[in-house]
Amino acid sequence: MFTFETADQKEVRRFRIAQFNGRTTTAKSGGSTVTGHVHSVLESKSSTPQCWTITIVPSPPKSDVSRSAAPRLRSFVEDLY
């Protein structure tokens, strides 16, 4: 899991929407970039200014699959004539 803190309200809103919709999101913190699903967005009540702790579960990288390798399907209309 990747955890970081932010004070940017726009960024927090984006992460909450991604969490609600079940979408993957990309976060950049420091020098690292992580793509995955948002696990939690927690507000730190004791900090001034407001600060949130965001936890992201990284998703495995997608494999590069060529579309040309997939077999093409004929339409069923061709079978009728």
C-alpha distance (Angstrom), angle and dihedral (degrees) to the residues before:
residue distance angle dihedral
M1 . . .
F2 3.76 . .
T3 3.82 116.5 .
F4 3.78 127.6 -175.5
E5 3.81 140.5 155.3
T6 3.78 128.1 -122.8
A7 3.80 137.7 175.7
D8 3.82 95.2 -163.9
Q9 3.82 108.4 113.3
K10 3.82 93.6 -163.2
E11 3.78 90.8 54.8
V12 3.82 91.6 47.7
R13 3.81 90.6 51.1
R14 3.82 90.6 51.2
F15 3.82 91.0 51.6
R16 3.82 93.0 47.5
I17 3.81 91.3 51.2
A18 3.81 90.9 48.6
Q19 3.81 89.8 49.3
F20 3.82 92.6 49.4
N21 3.82 93.5 47.9
G22 3.82 95.2 41.6
R23 3.79 93.5 -122.0
T24 3.77 126.9 146.7
T25 3.77 117.5 -112.1
T26 3.78 136.6 -169.2
A27 3.78 122.3 -127.9
K28 3.78 127.4 -168.9
S29 3.77 117.1 -160.7
G30 3.75 123.9 163.9
G31 3.78 105.8 -33.7
S32 3.80 98.1 -30.5
T33 3.80 130.9 90.1
V34 3.80 121.2 -157.7
T35 3.81 128.7 -173.7
G36 3.78 119.7 -163.9
H37 3.79 148.2 94.7
V38 3.81 121.2 -49.5
H39 3.80 109.6 -114.5
S40 3.80 99.6 -178.5
V41 3.80 144.4 -7.2
L42 3.81 112.0 -159.2
E43 3.78 126.9 -179.2
S44 3.79 116.8 -138.5
K45 3.81 103.5 -135.4
S46 3.79 94.9 -169.1
S47 3.80 97.5 57.7
T48 3.78 127.2 92.0
P49 3.05 117.0 -130.1
Q50 3.80 99.9 33.9
C51 3.77 113.8 -87.9
W52 3.82 131.7 -174.7
T53 3.79 131.4 -156.9
I54 3.80 112.8 -142.9
T55 3.80 123.9 -165.5
I56 3.81 120.2 -162.5
V57 3.80 126.7 -171.4
P58 3.81 106.1 -144.9
S59 3.79 116.8 -127.3
P60 3.81 120.7 -142.2
P61 3.81 115.1 -99.2
K62 3.79 115.5 -95.2
S63 3.78 116.0 -108.2
D64 3.77 116.8 -119.9
V65 3.80 104.0 -113.9
S66 3.76 118.8 -179.9
R67 3.80 114.1 -131.2
S68 3.80 92.2 -148.2
A69 3.82 90.8 65.9
A70 3.82 92.1 64.0
P71 3.82 115.9 93.9
R72 3.76 115.5 -109.9
L73 3.75 118.8 -123.3
R74 3.76 121.6 -136.8
S75 3.74 119.4 -136.3
F76 3.78 116.6 -106.1
V77 3.80 90.4 -127.2
E78 3.81 89.8 74.7
D79 3.82 90.1 60.6
L80 3.80 92.5 57.7
Y81 3.82 96.0 60.2
